[in-house]
Amino acid sequence: MISAQDDLMGHQLPTTFDHVASSDPAWVERYWYSGHRVPEGDIVLDLGMGYYPNRNVMDCFAGVSCEGVQTNFRASRRLRGSPLATEVGPMRVEVLEALRRHRLVLAQNASGLAFDIRFEATTQVHEEEPHFRRRDGRVVEDMVRMGQFGRYAGWLEFQGRRVDLTPDRWWAQRDHSWGIRAGMHTDETRPPTLAYPPFFYVWGQIQFEEIGVHLYAQERAPGRMFYLSGELVGRLGEAPLRRARMTGFAQRITWADDPLGQTIRSGTFEFTLQDGGVRTMEITAMPARYFLKGGLYGGMAGWSHGDDRGPLHVEHDTWRHDDPEVRRVARTLGDHVVQARMDGKTGWGILEYGVGKGYPLYQDIQHFPAI
């Protein structure tokens, strides 16, 4: 069907913008945003929105974690009628100026979580290395992802509190991905769940005043990489950094004494860059962590990303991170706020991480799920 976007230049197919090149139901386009208060690292806000043109679905989530309490909001709608409106129930995402200014809104609703926030970009955009995989001859992943750093301004309400967000205290990061995305089914209420070979992975976005660090590393054993994408990016409006993409990566992690799951306490990352230089970054975990299962990553209680839940479906819940049953459901995948030190400078950002059974290091935490 014709939509407002069809009045713009840029068509890639002889059809309307609400169609994509592949009919694979795994085709998805997704926005993700995260932000946190600095220097305390005590509050983290996460939100995302997914567009599934071959499943006639758009869904979204938002959540806040503070002092070990996590509030989750989730919603889903059918696409047809307004296929490209980035809005699901009370939540919407507005691109005010591409690659520079976005607006994120969650209107008042039964969850008690609400916000009206502007994302203001501070750095140039990073484009990850391509994601392409086949399994048994079939393409199961063919997607691209871009990331960018920024600051938040606006207000946030949660758990009966109202917090004003100012750019000096609220640092943020976002990504935008599209294409065929591999499944990550970890919902034990709807078996079978996916089994993984041994691995360590870390995905992170960490921002300093002058540069940002994007990192995505996956390895079967220390130094045995099967995917690496990373780059140091400069500030918005300045000349791009030269030969600043990563060509090598090494890590050493110290784990927290957490009886309920995999939790980083601190670590050291070493990056080799295209120009031959080596940079070392020390990271320390901060209090706030948002478990992405609350946003349906991997599926939860029979609901997975892209599932048709009817014309409009909205739900919410509240988790305590010290509840063993919550942590059993939440698993490991989450956005954990960290403080970083590199080249004598201090920065903040988020890390996602996990260690799969059989990885040669960190065996004392491998009885917990890696994702």
Buried (B, 14 or more C-beta within 10 A) or exposed (E): EEEEEBEEEEEEEEEBBBBBEBEBEBBBBBBBBBBBBBEBBBBBBBBBBBBBBBBEBBBBBBBBBBEEBBBBBBBBBBBEEBBBEBBBBBBBBEBEEEEBBBBBBBEEBEBBBBBBBBBBBBBBBBEBBEBEEEEEEEBBBBBBBBBBBBBBBBEBBBEEEEBEBEBEBBBBBBBBBBBBBBEBEBBBEEEEBEEBEBBBBBBBBBBBEEBBBBBBBBBBEEEEBEBBBBBBBBBBEEEEBEEBBBEBBBBEBEBEEBEBBBBBEBBEBEBBBEEEEEBEBEBBBBBBBBBBBBBBBBBBBEBBBBBBBEEEBBBBBBBEBEEEEBBEBBBBBBBBBBBBBBEEEEBBBBBBBBBBBEBEBBEEBBEBBBB
